[in-house]
């Protein structure tokens, strides 16, 4: 058994360059955010697996910032596997992110550590 809390283990995977999610073995359901038991069923047969990384923008908003800070978007991404997660879409202006846009996961690193972001898939 891994002594790390599921959220810490998720971040550890990102730090190692891997996007991983928990998946219930009996049902095949993907679980996000990371937790010790699957919501609804309470299943604890969760294992880390690599999802496709493909998703669709389900919802988005542009956060306007006072200069010199840059505006940015906050997007709810629905993964091909089903879970939705909050992130940002990089690689284009924040107000060009659209609902229904195909995106793919990538890992961005900074002094604050790794974070999962998405970029346009087209």
N, C-alpha and C positions, 0 to 999 in steps of 0.2 A: 504494500500500500504506500502510495506517495504521500509524504507528510505535508506537501504544499496544499494550500487552499486552492480550489479550482480556478479562481481569478488569477492568482499568482502563477499557476501553472500555464494558463492561457498566455500571460505576458511573457513567461519564460520561452514558450514556443515561438512567439513573435521575435524575441531577442535572438533566437537561433535561426531566424529567417523562415519560419514555418507558420502558415495559417492553419490552425487546427481547431476543431470543434468537438464537443462531446456528442456521442451517439449511443442511444440505448440499444443494446445488442438484441434483445428479444423482439422489440417492436420496430427497430430501425429508425426511430424518431430522432431527429437532430435536436440538440438542446443548446440554446443560447439565451441569456447569458450563462456562463459556466456555473454549475452548482453540483451538489452531491447527490441529488435525486431528480429524476425527470418530473416536470410539472404534470399534474393530472394523475399519472399512474403511480408516482412515488418510486419508480424503478431505480435501483441502484447499480444496475449492470452497465454503467456508462464507461465508454472507452474513447480515447482521443483518436480521431480520424481526420484525414485531410479532405475538406469539401472541395468542390470544383472551383470555387472562387468567383463563379459567375453569378450575377444578380441583376436586379432591375431597381431603378429608383422608384420607391413607393410614394415618398413624400419628400419635399424639399423646401427650404426657406433660405433667404439670404440675410445674413446678419450684417447690418451696416455699422461700421466703426468710425470713430472720429479720427481724422488724419493725425499722425502719419500711419496709424494702423490700417491694414488692408481689410476690406470686406471679405467675408468667407461664407460658405454655405454649410448648412447642417442638413443631412439627408438621412432618411430612413430607407435602408436598402433591404429588399426582400431577396434572400439568397435562393438560388435554384433549388436548393434542398428544403426550403420552407421557412427557416427562421428569419426574422427581421432584426436588423441591428442598426443602431445609430452610428453614423460616421460622417465623412465629408467626401466630396468628389473633387479630385485634383485635376490639374491639366487644362482647365478652361475657366473662364470668368464665372464667378459664383452665380450670377443671374442667367447663365446659359445652361445650367443644370435643369433638366426637364423630367417630369414624372413620366415613367415608361422607358426612360433611357437605359440601354444595356450598359452594364459596368462590370469591371473585374477587380478583384481584390489585389492590393499590393501593400507592402509593409514599408512604412516611412520611419526613419530613425532621426532622433534629435537629441539634444542634451537632456531632455526630459525622458528619454527612453523610446522604445518602439511603439508605433500605433498603427492600427489597421485603417487604411484609407482605400478609396476606390477611384479608378480612372475610367474614362469612357472606353467601351469595348470596341467601338467602331473606328 
